[in-house]
């Protein structure tokens, strides 16, 4: 309970949050009897009517989420902002890397594994849904489509929540929603599954950008780059591994529904981990909660002092981060994220089937997918090395250029009508994995505190938007050739390369306090 005191402002708020969690958990448990009764039918619930207990449980879940959100709601925001007007927002930028930093990184990796595991399970549930509901795969594809749509909305919404509620509070609220959406595994109709998966996507969509924002504000300068890339990359790879492992172990026994019901224990684990996740010291200072900020910063090896008049004047005279630079940078990173979604959720998914249609063996196509999983893991470490040791900006530009080269070779392969697909696919896999490992950490390091959550959430939403567009084409039955697809995707890819090279800012070793100073957050008290 003490670990949550920095996020929940008083005892009443703490108990409201606890009561909300209990209500959501009880609401999920009310759905379990029907699932257990279907054991003799290998847990097939299609066509069964929802009983009163399940309906009552859904009401408990909705009410519990609102009560938990009330418990996390910050009090006296206007007064906090008035106090914060005279504070220079600063984090433990100059601290040494200690056990608190390593502990935070480990906790956030676990949180991201749980977060990524939710949408990653979609691919393992589709075959079971097709069999149980007796509908075409095209119809069942609406489930991942709406889940992806939920992640788009969730990324934007959670970025906004993180800037108002706080980084830790948004993670806790997302975890409570994880618990509630586990009832997707007990829904007897496909329509209910679609609705619940949309909510699940909304809960999952914001975890990644909020995690990056929190980590960027807590890590020392010289360790910030590699830690951001490594935590995000390991969380993503671990999430897909966890989803496939749970499917292999549990689905043969309990059916596809168990993958959704697993949200109950994993969501509660996230809530429990919240007790060990600190609120961002930068965010606390921006709300005038100086004592709480000092406690967090002492834990992470920082201290407080009053800034001298000379320091304040120097920061006041620093080059302003104008609106053009801010929006130009946001446009560049948004275009880069959109490109990644188009390639990852579109071209790379369509390519194996296209190769089979051109006469390549199924083994070659399947091997391409297997190789993508193998290449993804070391790419994370390569991206982290380049990002932290060479350049943050030019590492991202390089990965975009590699992706562009892959698209050119796919187009050449299509026009020639023959040749080996290994090099084009390898370049696409390396490039896209490098982009997704870098673009969100770079975004979190490139925007000032007051818009960091929203900017990172928006860019994360753009990664899903590209995939949403690609999935919409599949559902609508529109089939594009690989050559035409590559040519079309090359346009935003080239544009993103130019924009990032032009508007991008080198963040390697930079002090996030400079961003906050440039955005006008200047005052008389400084925390270092």
matplotlib code that plots the C-alpha trace (Angstrom):
import matplotlib.pyplot as plt

x = [0.0, 2.9, 4.3, 1.2, 1.1, 3.1, 0.3, -2.9, -3.2, -4.9, -6.3, -9.7, -8.3, -6.2, -9.3, -11.3, -8.6, -8.5, -12.3, -12.3, -9.8, -11.8, -15.0, -13.4, -11.8, -15.2, -16.9, -14.4, -14.8, -18.6, -17.9, -15.8, -18.7, -20.0, -16.5, -16.1, -19.5, -18.4, -15.5, -17.3, -17.6, -13.9, -14.9, -17.0, -19.5, -20.9, -24.7, -25.0, -27.1, -25.5, -26.9, -27.7, -24.4, -22.4, -24.5, -24.1, -20.4, -20.1, -21.8, -19.3, -16.4, -17.7, -18.4, -15.0, -13.0, -14.7, -14.1, -10.5, -10.1, -11.6, -9.0, -6.2, -7.6, -5.3, -6.7, -6.4, -4.7, -5.1, -3.5, -0.7, 0.0, 0.1, 2.8, 4.7, 4.9, 8.1, 9.8, 12.4, 11.4, 14.4, 15.0, 18.0, 19.9, 23.4, 22.8, 24.9, 23.2, 22.2, 20.0, 16.9, 17.5, 18.1, 15.0, 12.8, 14.1, 13.3, 9.8, 9.0, 10.3, 7.9, 5.1, 5.7, 5.9, 2.4, 1.2, 2.5, 1.3, -2.4, -2.5, 0.1, -2.4, -4.8, -3.1, -3.4, -7.1, -8.3, -8.3, -10.3, -12.8, -13.3, -14.0, -16.3, -18.3, -18.5, -17.8, -15.3, -11.8, -12.6, -15.4, -13.2, -10.6, -12.8, -11.5, -7.8, -9.0, -11.0, -8.3, -5.8, -8.3, -8.5, -4.7, -4.8, -7.3, -5.6, -2.2, -3.6, -5.9, -3.2, -0.7, -3.2, -3.9, -0.2, 0.3, -2.6, -2.9, 0.7, 2.9, 2.4, -1.4, -1.9, -0.1, -2.2, -5.5, -4.3, -3.7, -7.2, -8.7, -6.5, -8.2, -11.7, -11.2, -10.3, -14.0, -13.5, -12.6, -16.2, -18.2, -20.6, -20.9, -18.5, -19.9, -19.2, -15.6, -15.1, -16.3, -14.2, -11.1, -11.5, -11.5, -8.4, -6.6, -7.5, -6.0, -2.9, -2.2, -1.0, 1.4, 4.4, 4.5, 3.8, 6.6, 9.0, 8.0, 8.5, 11.9, 13.2, 12.5, 14.1, 17.3, 20.6, 21.7, 24.4, 22.3, 19.0, 19.4, 20.4, 18.0, 15.0, 15.7, 16.6, 13.6, 11.2, 12.8, 13.0, 9.4, 8.2, 10.1, 9.3, 5.6, 5.4, 7.4, 5.0, 1.9, 3.2, 4.3, 0.9, -0.8, 1.4, 0.9, -2.7, -4.7, -4.6, -6.2, -8.5, -9.1, -8.5, -10.5, -7.9, -5.6, -8.0, -8.8, -5.1, -5.5, -7.0, -3.8, -1.4, -3.4, -3.4, 0.4, 0.6, -1.4, 0.9, 4.0, 2.5, 3.6, 7.2, 6.9, 7.8, 6.0, 8.2, 10.0, 9.6, 5.9, 5.7, 7.6, 5.4, 2.5, 4.2, 4.5, 8.1, 8.3, 7.2, 9.6, 12.5, 11.7, 11.8, 14.9, 16.8, 15.9, 17.4, 20.6, 19.6, 19.5, 17.8, 19.2, 18.2, 19.2, 21.3, 20.2, 22.9, 21.6, 18.0, 19.1, 21.1, 18.1, 15.8, 18.0, 18.4, 17.2, 13.5, 12.0, 9.5, 6.2, 7.6, 10.4, 8.0, 5.4, 8.0, 9.6, 6.2, 5.3, 8.6, 8.2, 4.5, 5.4, 8.1, 5.8, 3.1, 5.6, 6.6, 2.9, 2.4, 5.5, 5.1, 1.3, 1.0, 3.9, 5.6, 2.3, 1.4, 4.8, 4.9, 1.5, 2.7, 5.8, 3.8, 1.6, 4.7, 5.8, 8.1, 7.7, 5.6, 8.8, 10.6, 7.6, 7.4, 11.1, 10.9, 8.5, 10.6, 13.7, 12.0, 11.5, 15.2, 16.4, 14.2, 16.0, 19.6, 18.3, 17.2, 20.8, 22.3, 19.8, 20.5, 24.3, 24.0, 21.5, 23.6, 27.1, 26.8, 23.8, 20.1, 19.0, 21.1, 20.5, 16.8, 17.6, 19.8, 17.0, 14.6, 17.2, 17.6, 13.8, 13.8, 16.5, 14.4, 11.3, 13.4, 14.7, 11.1, 10.0, 13.0, 12.1, 8.5, 9.5, 12.1, 9.7, 12.5, 15.3, 16.0, 13.7, 16.2, 18.0, 14.9, 13.1, 16.2, 16.6, 12.9, 13.1, 16.3, 15.0, 11.5, 12.8, 15.3, 12.7, 10.3, 13.1, 14.2, 11.3, 9.4, 12.5, 13.6, 10.2, 10.2, 13.6, 12.6, 9.7, 9.3, 7.6, 4.3, 3.6, 5.9, 3.1, 0.8, 3.5, 4.8, 1.3, 0.5, 3.5, 2.7, -0.9, 0.6, 2.5, -0.9, -2.7, -0.5, -1.4, -5.0, -5.0, -3.3, -5.8, -8.7, -7.5, -7.4, -10.9, -12.3, -10.9, -8.6, -5.5, -2.4, 0.6, 3.9, 5.3, 2.5, 2.5, 6.3, 6.1, 3.2, 4.9, 8.2, 6.6, 6.0, 9.3, 11.3, 9.3, 10.0, 13.7, 13.9, 11.8, 13.7, 17.0, 15.8, 13.8, 15.4, 17.5, 20.5, 19.5, 22.5, 23.8, 21.5, 19.8, 16.0, 16.1, 17.1, 13.8, 11.8, 13.7, 13.2, 9.4, 9.1, 9.2, 11.6, 11.5, 13.5, 14.0, 16.0, 16.3, 19.4]
y = [0.0, 2.4, 1.9, 3.4, 6.5, 8.5, 8.0, 7.9, 11.2, 10.1, 7.1, 7.5, 7.3, 4.2, 2.4, 3.5, 1.9, -1.3, -1.5, -1.0, -3.8, -6.2, -5.4, -6.0, -9.3, -10.5, -9.6, -11.8, -14.7, -14.5, -15.7, -18.7, -21.1, -21.2, -21.8, -24.7, -26.2, -26.5, -28.9, -31.9, -30.0, -29.1, -25.6, -24.7, -22.0, -20.9, -20.5, -20.8, -18.0, -15.6, -16.2, -13.6, -14.0, -13.2, -10.1, -9.0, -9.7, -7.4, -4.6, -5.1, -4.9, -1.6, -0.1, -1.3, 0.3, 3.7, 3.4, 2.5, 5.4, 7.7, 6.4, 7.3, 10.7, 13.5, 16.0, 19.8, 19.8, 23.5, 24.2, 21.8, 23.5, 26.9, 25.7, 24.1, 27.4, 28.2, 24.9, 23.7, 20.2, 17.9, 14.2, 12.3, 13.0, 12.9, 9.9, 6.8, 3.6, 1.7, -1.2, 1.0, 1.6, -2.1, -3.0, -0.5, -1.9, -5.5, -4.6, -2.7, -5.6, -7.9, -5.3, -5.1, -8.9, -9.1, -6.2, -7.5, -11.0, -9.8, -8.8, -11.4, -14.1, -13.1, -15.2, -18.3, -17.8, -17.3, -21.0, -22.0, -19.2, -20.3, -23.9, -23.1, -20.3, -21.9, -18.7, -18.0, -16.8, -13.5, -12.9, -13.9, -11.5, -8.8, -9.8, -8.8, -5.8, -4.3, -5.3, -3.4, -0.5, -0.5, -0.2, 2.9, 4.6, 3.3, 4.7, 8.2, 8.0, 6.6, 9.2, 11.9, 10.1, 9.8, 13.6, 14.3, 11.3, 10.4, 7.7, 5.2, 5.9, 5.2, 1.8, 0.8, 1.8, -0.2, -3.2, -3.0, -3.0, -6.1, -7.9, -6.9, -7.9, -11.4, -12.2, -12.3, -16.0, -16.6, -14.8, -17.2, -15.1, -13.8, -10.3, -10.1, -11.4, -8.5, -6.0, -7.3, -7.6, -3.9, -3.1, -5.3, -3.5, -0.1, -1.3, -2.7, 0.1, 2.7, 0.6, 0.8, 4.6, 5.3, 2.9, 4.7, 8.1, 6.9, 5.2, 8.2, 10.4, 8.1, 6.9, 8.9, 10.5, 8.2, 5.1, 6.3, 5.4, 1.7, 1.1, 2.4, 0.3, -2.8, -2.7, -2.2, -4.8, -7.5, -6.8, -7.2, -10.4, -11.8, -11.1, -13.0, -15.8, -15.9, -16.0, -18.9, -20.7, -20.4, -21.5, -24.6, -25.6, -24.6, -24.5, -28.3, -28.8, -25.8, -24.6, -21.2, -19.3, -19.9, -17.4, -14.6, -15.9, -15.7, -11.9, -12.4, -13.6, -11.6, -8.4, -8.9, -9.4, -6.0, -4.4, -5.9, -4.7, -1.2, -1.1, -1.2, 1.2, 4.8, 7.8, 9.9, 12.6, 15.0, 14.5, 15.0, 18.2, 19.5, 19.0, 20.8, 17.6, 18.4, 16.2, 13.1, 14.0, 14.3, 10.9, 9.3, 11.0, 10.1, 6.5, 6.9, 8.7, 12.4, 15.4, 18.8, 22.3, 25.9, 27.0, 30.1, 33.2, 32.6, 29.1, 30.4, 33.2, 30.8, 28.5, 31.3, 32.5, 29.0, 28.4, 27.9, 24.7, 26.4, 25.1, 24.3, 22.2, 20.3, 19.6, 18.9, 16.3, 14.8, 14.6, 12.9, 10.3, 9.7, 9.0, 6.7, 4.8, 4.6, 3.1, 0.4, -0.6, -0.9, -3.1, -5.2, -5.8, -5.7, -6.5, -9.1, -10.9, -10.9, -11.9, -15.6, -16.2, -14.3, -16.4, -19.6, -18.2, -17.5, -21.1, -21.1, -24.0, -23.7, -24.6, -21.5, -19.3, -20.9, -20.6, -16.8, -16.4, -18.6, -16.6, -13.3, -14.5, -15.5, -12.2, -10.1, -11.0, -10.0, -6.9, -5.6, -5.7, -4.2, -1.4, -0.7, -0.6, 1.8, 3.9, 4.3, 4.3, 6.0, 8.3, 8.2, 10.2, 8.6, 5.1, 5.6, 7.1, 4.1, 1.6, 3.5, 3.4, -0.4, -0.8, 1.3, -0.9, -4.0, -2.5, -1.7, -5.3, -6.6, -4.4, -5.6, -9.2, -8.6, -7.0, -9.6, -12.5, -14.6, -14.6, -15.3, -13.6, -14.1, -10.8, -8.5, -10.2, -10.1, -6.3, -5.7, -7.7, -6.0, -2.6, -2.9, -4.5, -1.7, 1.0, -0.4, -0.8, 2.8, 5.0, 5.1, 5.5, 8.3, 9.9, 9.8, 11.5, 14.2, 15.9, 18.0, 16.7, 18.4, 16.6, 13.6, 11.1, 12.4, 12.6, 9.1, 7.7, 9.4, 7.9, 4.5, 4.9, 5.5, 2.2, 0.5, 2.7, 1.4, -2.1, -1.2, 0.0, -3.1, -5.4, -3.4, -4.1, -7.8, -7.9, -5.9, -8.4, -5.9, -7.7, -5.7, -7.2, -7.2, -4.8, -2.3, -2.6, -2.0, 0.9, 2.5, 1.9, 3.3, 6.8, 7.3, 5.4, 7.9, 10.8, 9.7, 9.3, 12.9, 14.3, 12.5, 13.6, 17.2, 17.6, 14.9, 16.1, 14.2, 13.0, 10.8, 12.0, 15.0, 16.3, 16.2, 19.3, 21.2, 20.2, 21.3, 24.6, 25.2, 24.6, 27.3, 25.3, 27.6, 28.4, 28.9, 25.4, 22.7, 19.0, 17.2]
z = [0.0, 0.8, -2.7, -4.2, -2.0, -4.6, -7.1, -5.0, -3.1, 0.0, 1.9, 0.3, -3.1, -2.2, -1.0, -4.0, -6.3, -4.2, -4.2, -8.0, -8.5, -6.2, -8.1, -11.5, -10.3, -8.8, -12.1, -14.1, -11.6, -12.2, -15.8, -14.8, -13.8, -17.4, -18.7, -16.3, -17.1, -20.8, -19.9, -21.4, -24.7, -24.7, -23.5, -26.5, -25.5, -28.8, -28.7, -25.0, -23.4, -20.9, -17.4, -14.8, -13.0, -16.1, -16.8, -13.1, -13.5, -16.5, -14.5, -11.7, -14.2, -15.7, -12.2, -10.9, -13.7, -13.0, -9.3, -9.8, -12.2, -9.6, -7.1, -9.5, -10.4, -9.3, -6.8, -7.0, -10.5, -11.0, -7.6, -8.4, -11.7, -10.0, -7.6, -10.5, -12.3, -10.3, -10.6, -13.1, -14.0, -13.7, -13.2, -11.9, -15.1, -13.5, -11.2, -11.3, -12.5, -9.4, -8.2, -8.3, -12.0, -12.8, -10.7, -12.6, -16.0, -14.9, -13.7, -16.9, -19.1, -17.3, -17.7, -21.4, -21.8, -20.3, -22.4, -25.7, -24.9, -25.2, -28.9, -29.8, -28.7, -31.4, -34.1, -31.9, -31.2, -34.8, -35.8, -32.7, -33.3, -37.0, -35.8, -32.9, -34.4, -37.8, -39.8, -42.5, -41.6, -43.3, -40.7, -37.8, -39.0, -37.7, -34.2, -34.8, -36.9, -34.0, -31.5, -33.6, -33.8, -30.0, -29.8, -32.0, -29.8, -26.6, -27.6, -28.1, -25.0, -22.7, -23.8, -22.8, -19.5, -18.7, -19.1, -16.7, -14.3, -14.3, -15.8, -13.0, -12.7, -16.4, -16.1, -13.2, -14.9, -18.0, -15.8, -14.3, -17.8, -18.6, -15.8, -17.0, -20.6, -19.7, -19.9, -23.7, -23.0, -21.7, -24.4, -26.1, -29.3, -31.9, -31.6, -27.9, -28.6, -31.1, -28.5, -25.7, -28.0, -28.9, -25.2, -24.7, -27.5, -26.0, -22.7, -24.3, -26.8, -24.3, -22.1, -24.5, -25.0, -21.3, -20.3, -22.6, -21.2, -17.6, -18.3, -20.3, -17.3, -14.7, -16.3, -16.2, -19.4, -20.5, -19.9, -21.2, -24.8, -24.6, -21.7, -23.6, -26.7, -24.7, -22.4, -25.3, -27.5, -24.8, -23.8, -27.4, -28.1, -24.7, -25.2, -28.5, -26.9, -23.9, -26.2, -28.2, -25.1, -23.4, -26.6, -26.9, -23.3, -22.4, -25.6, -26.3, -22.8, -22.4, -25.9, -27.4, -24.7, -22.1, -23.8, -23.0, -19.5, -18.8, -18.7, -15.2, -13.4, -15.6, -15.2, -11.4, -11.6, -13.3, -10.6, -8.0, -9.8, -9.6, -6.0, -7.2, -10.1, -9.0, -10.4, -12.6, -10.6, -13.5, -13.5, -9.7, -9.9, -12.8, -10.4, -7.5, -5.5, -4.5, -1.4, -3.3, -6.1, -3.6, -2.1, -5.6, -6.7, -3.5, -4.3, -7.7, -6.6, -7.1, -4.8, -4.6, -4.8, -5.7, -9.1, -9.3, -11.1, -13.7, -14.5, -14.7, -17.1, -19.2, -19.6, -20.3, -23.1, -24.6, -28.1, -28.2, -29.4, -31.8, -32.9, -36.4, -34.9, -32.6, -35.3, -37.9, -35.7, -34.8, -38.5, -39.3, -36.6, -37.4, -41.0, -39.9, -37.6, -40.3, -42.7, -40.2, -39.7, -43.5, -43.9, -40.8, -40.9, -44.6, -46.9, -44.7, -44.1, -47.8, -49.1, -48.3, -50.0, -53.0, -53.2, -53.2, -55.9, -58.0, -57.7, -54.6, -52.3, -49.1, -47.2, -48.5, -47.5, -44.0, -43.5, -44.2, -41.2, -39.0, -39.9, -39.1, -35.5, -35.2, -36.7, -34.5, -31.3, -32.2, -34.0, -30.7, -29.3, -32.5, -32.5, -28.8, -29.5, -32.5, -30.6, -27.5, -28.9, -32.3, -32.9, -31.9, -34.9, -37.6, -36.2, -37.0, -40.4, -41.1, -40.3, -42.5, -45.3, -44.8, -45.1, -48.2, -49.8, -48.9, -50.6, -53.7, -53.9, -53.5, -56.4, -58.5, -57.6, -58.7, -62.0, -62.8, -62.1, -60.7, -58.2, -54.5, -52.0, -49.1, -49.3, -49.8, -46.9, -44.7, -45.3, -44.6, -41.3, -40.1, -41.1, -39.6, -36.4, -36.0, -36.6, -34.0, -31.5, -31.9, -33.0, -29.7, -27.4, -29.7, -29.5, -25.7, -25.7, -28.3, -26.7, -23.5, -20.4, -20.8, -24.1, -23.9, -23.1, -25.8, -28.5, -27.7, -27.6, -31.0, -32.7, -31.2, -32.6, -36.0, -35.9, -35.4, -38.0, -40.8, -39.8, -39.5, -43.1, -44.3, -42.4, -43.8, -47.3, -46.5, -45.0, -48.0, -50.4, -52.2, -53.3, -54.4, -56.1, -54.3, -56.9, -56.5, -52.7, -52.5, -54.8, -52.8, -49.4, -50.7, -50.9, -47.2, -46.4, -48.5, -47.1, -43.5, -44.2, -45.5, -42.7, -39.9, -41.4, -41.6, -38.3, -36.2, -33.2, -31.8, -28.3, -27.4, -24.1, -24.0, -20.9, -20.9, -18.8, -22.0, -23.7, -20.7, -20.6, -24.3, -23.9, -21.3, -18.1, -16.2, -12.5, -9.4, -7.9, -9.6, -8.8, -9.9]

ax = plt.figure().add_subplot(projection="3d")
ax.plot(x, y, z, "-o")
ax.set_aspect("equal")
plt.show()
